[in-house]
Every structure is written in structure tokens, then in C-alpha cells.
Amino acid sequence: MPRSQPFDKCGSQLDAFIDLLNDLILETGVKPDSIFRKQSLDLPGYFRPAKKWDILVVDEGNLIAAIELKSQVGPSFGNNFNNRTEEAIGSAKDLWTAYREGAFKESPKPWLGYFMLLEHATASTTPVKVTESHFPVFNEFKLSSYMDRYEIFCRKLVRERLYDAACFVTSEKAAGEKGQYNEPSKENSFSRFASSLIGSLAAYQNIRL
């Protein structure tokens, strides 16, 4: 997948990835009016009334895909990491429980994706001390940086089947302004994320035929 999509260091750094995902979705034959990315992004929840996602694909009353895109720029990597992980886990649990309870009517199982862009900086790549007041933490978190922890987190989101795919990319501020980014793990690469999404949408199109 291309690594030259421009994004800045603030809230709009994800815009290029959203544009790219939008184009990929269209290539599968999904109608433009079935893609929602700026408005009508709320879905009913089970533990709360509703949540807004970043990209939705809703076709003929069927929820086909929902994608959450997040970014984190320093300096508060610690607090933000905890907030991001709790939010992502809770959102997935909320959506799947709502799906089980029939919130999306007769929709087939939707595709759920999580995308994280992290600033590559000294504070995000330096190992962080863990607190073990009563019990030891899992070994993979010991001497891990926040970059390591995000990679572990995204991998586990998929392996625990909370999300169908997760993408984790990083970029330095200066490089990000030029559209350059890195993929710390092949398991969480953009190409794998996009292939999973495209495959799910293609399967849905075959069902419709």
C-alpha cells in the first residue's frame, strides 16, 4: 500500500487514511451513498445509547462495516494509552453485544476495524517502568515502550476477536508532514487491514447478487 498519503501532526493527520479507505471501499462496488464519514456516524450501543464511529458502511439498511481511527501525539503518552485501550475495548464489546441483541436488525455480521497512528518520538519509544504492587504484569509488557504496547494491543484486539482487523502505524512529526509512516508489525500493517476490509466487502457484494 502507498506510504505517501499526506497528514499533519494534529487532528487531521488521519484524513488521508480516511480518504484512502473511502477509495478502497468504493472499488469493491459499494455505492457512494452507502459510505458515511462526516455525518450520520452514530450506531446504537448496548451499554450506552449510541457511539459515533469514523467510517460506516450501511447498505440497504444493513450495517456492513464500522471503523475507528485514532491518533496520539505526545507528550502524555501514558494517560492517553490507557484511555485509548479502554475506549477501543469498550466500543467493540458494546457494538458486538448490541449486534447480538438485534440492534442492527437482520444485518450480516459487520466488519469491525481499528486504526491507530502514533507519533514516533523519544517518549513513545523509550521503555517504561511498570507497577507491580500486588501481582506481576505479563512479561511482554516489562521493559516495553508505548510503541511496543500499542503493537501488542492491536495484535490482541484481533486475536481476541474484538476487531476483524487492526492497523498500527507510526510517524515522526517532520516525516508525517511529508506523508511518511512506518509499520512496526506486519500483523498490524495497513495492507493486511485493507485486504481484510476489501475481502469482507467483496463477500457482502456476492451475497447481494
ROMIZA-420135 format. One line per field, with one value per residue (C-alpha): residue number from 1; residue in three letters; y, z, x. Coordinates in Angstrom, 2 decimals, padded with zeros to 5 digits. Layout:
N
k = (NUM|...) $
r = (ALA|...) $
v = (Y|...) $
w = (Z|...) $
u = (X|...) $
END
This chain:
209
k = (1|2|3|4|5|6|7|8|9|10|11|12|13|14|15|16|17|18|19|20|21|22|23|24|25|26|27|28|29|30|31|32|33|34|35|36|37|38|39|40|41|42|43|44|45|46|47|48|49|50|51|52|53|54|55|56|57|58|59|60|61|62|63|64|65|66|67|68|69|70|71|72|73|74|75|76|77|78|79|80|81|82|83|84|85|86|87|88|89|90|91|92|93|94|95|96|97|98|99|100|101|102|103|104|105|106|107|108|109|110|111|112|113|114|115|116|117|118|119|120|121|122|123|124|125|126|127|128|129|130|131|132|133|134|135|136|137|138|139|140|141|142|143|144|145|146|147|148|149|150|151|152|153|154|155|156|157|158|159|160|161|162|163|164|165|166|167|168|169|170|171|172|173|174|175|176|177|178|179|180|181|182|183|184|185|186|187|188|189|190|191|192|193|194|195|196|197|198|199|200|201|202|203|204|205|206|207|208|209) $
r = (MET|PRO|ARG|SER|GLN|PRO|PHE|ASP|LYS|CYS|GLY|SER|GLN|LEU|ASP|ALA|PHE|ILE|ASP|LEU|LEU|ASN|ASP|LEU|ILE|LEU|GLU|THR|GLY|VAL|LYS|PRO|ASP|SER|ILE|PHE|ARG|LYS|GLN|SER|LEU|ASP|LEU|PRO|GLY|TYR|PHE|ARG|PRO|ALA|LYS|LYS|TRP|ASP|ILE|LEU|VAL|VAL|ASP|GLU|GLY|ASN|LEU|ILE|ALA|ALA|ILE|GLU|LEU|LYS|SER|GLN|VAL|GLY|PRO|SER|PHE|GLY|ASN|ASN|PHE|ASN|ASN|ARG|THR|GLU|GLU|ALA|ILE|GLY|SER|ALA|LYS|ASP|LEU|TRP|THR|ALA|TYR|ARG|GLU|GLY|ALA|PHE|LYS|GLU|SER|PRO|LYS|PRO|TRP|LEU|GLY|TYR|PHE|MET|LEU|LEU|GLU|HIS|ALA|THR|ALA|SER|THR|THR|PRO|VAL|LYS|VAL|THR|GLU|SER|HIS|PHE|PRO|VAL|PHE|ASN|GLU|PHE|LYS|LEU|SER|SER|TYR|MET|ASP|ARG|TYR|GLU|ILE|PHE|CYS|ARG|LYS|LEU|VAL|ARG|GLU|ARG|LEU|TYR|ASP|ALA|ALA|CYS|PHE|VAL|THR|SER|GLU|LYS|ALA|ALA|GLY|GLU|LYS|GLY|GLN|TYR|ASN|GLU|PRO|SER|LYS|GLU|ASN|SER|PHE|SER|ARG|PHE|ALA|SER|SER|LEU|ILE|GLY|SER|LEU|ALA|ALA|TYR|GLN|ASN|ILE|ARG|LEU) $
v = (000.00|003.57|005.37|008.88|009.99|013.44|014.13|016.78|016.37|017.39|016.28|015.99|013.59|010.75|012.45|010.91|007.42|008.03|009.19|006.09|003.75|005.50|004.89|001.23|000.72|002.28|-000.06|-003.06|-001.80|-000.20|002.75|006.20|006.96|003.84|005.27|007.63|009.53|013.04|012.72|010.09|008.15|007.05|003.44|002.19|000.60|-001.88|-000.26|003.30|004.86|005.34|005.83|007.70|005.85|007.38|005.41|003.43|001.36|000.95|-000.56|-001.08|-000.99|-003.38|-002.45|-003.74|-002.14|000.22|001.68|003.60|005.74|007.25|009.10|010.02|012.79|013.46|014.34|012.46|009.00|007.18|008.63|008.61|004.98|003.90|005.97|004.62|000.98|001.24|003.08|000.59|-002.47|-000.93|000.18|-003.28|-005.00|-002.51|-003.00|-006.79|-007.02|-004.65|-006.80|-009.94|-008.25|-007.34|-003.61|-003.79|-005.83|-008.51|-007.20|-009.89|-009.86|-006.45|-005.95|-004.01|-002.26|-000.28|002.07|003.75|006.32|007.03|009.74|008.22|010.15|009.55|009.39|006.79|004.53|004.53|001.56|002.44|001.13|-000.97|-001.00|-004.39|-003.59|-006.96|-009.22|-009.33|-007.99|-010.18|-010.49|-008.81|-005.54|-005.45|-003.04|-002.17|001.28|002.80|001.89|-001.72|-001.61|-000.30|-003.04|-005.67|-004.07|-004.01|-007.60|-008.77|-006.86|-009.11|-012.33|-011.88|-011.28|-007.87|-006.42|-008.12|-006.17|-003.59|-001.31|000.32|002.88|005.41|008.58|011.27|014.78|016.01|012.80|012.78|016.20|014.64|011.69|009.13|006.46|003.17|-000.14|-001.73|-005.07|-006.94|-008.38|-004.87|-003.48|-001.26|-003.73|-006.54|-004.21|-003.09|-006.64|-007.83|-004.95|-005.45|-009.18|-008.67|-006.10|-008.31|-011.19|-008.98|-007.90|-011.57|-012.16|-009.29|-010.70) $
w = (000.00|-000.63|002.12|000.74|001.84|003.48|007.05|009.57|013.22|014.70|014.41|010.62|010.27|009.69|006.83|004.14|005.51|005.65|002.02|001.05|002.86|001.22|-002.21|-001.42|-000.28|-003.48|-005.56|-004.14|-005.69|-002.61|-003.58|-002.54|-000.62|001.50|002.91|005.87|007.02|008.10|009.32|010.36|012.09|015.19|015.92|018.79|021.70|024.35|027.41|026.15|023.74|020.84|019.70|016.74|014.51|011.92|008.86|008.43|005.53|005.68|002.62|002.21|005.97|006.67|008.77|006.69|008.30|011.08|011.50|014.37|013.62|016.40|016.70|019.55|019.62|022.76|025.39|027.58|026.12|029.37|030.14|026.51|026.08|028.93|027.59|024.05|025.14|027.43|024.76|021.99|024.07|025.38|021.96|020.48|023.38|023.17|019.42|019.45|022.34|020.54|017.42|019.40|020.77|017.29|017.25|013.57|012.60|010.02|009.11|008.44|010.84|010.25|009.71|012.57|012.18|014.48|013.18|015.35|014.31|016.94|016.96|016.76|019.45|022.26|024.80|022.78|022.06|025.47|027.77|030.54|034.09|035.15|038.56|040.20|043.60|044.17|041.14|038.25|034.86|031.78|030.57|027.21|028.98|031.02|029.57|026.82|025.28|024.44|020.84|021.89|023.97|021.09|018.83|021.44|021.98|018.31|017.86|020.82|019.65|016.60|018.29|020.89|018.02|019.27|015.86|012.49|011.74|013.43|011.83|013.74|012.07|013.42|012.11|013.27|013.17|010.32|008.31|008.92|007.34|004.21|004.31|005.52|008.07|009.42|010.21|013.35|012.72|009.59|011.56|012.01|008.62|006.53|003.64|005.87|007.33|003.89|002.50|005.33|004.76|000.98|001.37|003.71|001.42|-001.62|000.20|001.00|-002.62|-003.64|-001.17|-002.70|-006.23) $
u = (000.00|001.24|003.11|002.87|-000.56|-000.21|-001.27|-000.28|000.67|-002.69|-006.29|-006.37|-003.43|-005.85|-007.71|-005.51|-006.06|-009.80|-009.70|-007.72|-010.09|-013.02|-011.48|-010.79|-014.37|-015.69|-013.52|-015.39|-018.61|-020.13|-022.32|-021.02|-024.20|-023.64|-020.39|-020.60|-017.52|-018.54|-022.10|-024.65|-021.87|-023.75|-024.63|-026.78|-024.96|-025.97|-024.36|-025.00|-027.46|-025.06|-021.47|-020.04|-017.58|-015.25|-016.32|-019.52|-020.76|-024.53|-026.19|-029.93|-030.44|-027.56|-024.54|-021.63|-018.56|-017.54|-014.06|-012.50|-009.43|-007.33|-004.05|-001.76|000.80|002.91|003.66|001.14|001.63|000.88|-002.53|-003.58|-002.54|-004.78|-007.67|-007.27|-007.14|-010.15|-012.12|-011.33|-012.13|-015.34|-016.52|-016.05|-017.79|-020.65|-021.12|-020.96|-023.42|-025.78|-025.41|-026.23|-029.33|-030.57|-029.77|-028.84|-031.90|-031.06|-027.60|-024.99|-022.04|-020.42|-016.69|-015.08|-011.73|-009.40|-006.69|-004.04|-001.44|001.25|003.89|007.37|009.26|011.71|008.89|006.96|009.96|011.68|010.94|008.53|008.63|005.66|003.99|003.57|002.08|000.43|000.91|003.41|002.37|002.62|006.21|005.59|004.84|008.03|010.61|008.15|007.77|004.40|005.06|005.58|002.41|000.32|001.65|000.78|-002.60|-003.57|-002.43|-004.51|-007.59|-007.69|-006.60|-009.32|-011.77|-012.83|-011.97|-011.68|-008.50|-006.29|-003.73|-000.87|001.39|003.88|005.46|007.83|006.38|008.57|008.14|004.40|004.05|005.61|003.24|005.79|004.96|006.27|004.62|006.15|004.43|003.38|000.48|-000.91|000.08|-002.14|-002.09|-003.39|-006.01|-007.16|-007.17|-009.40|-011.81|-011.90|-012.43|-015.38|-016.99|-016.47|-018.15|-021.12|-021.41|-021.56|-024.40|-026.34|-026.06) $
END
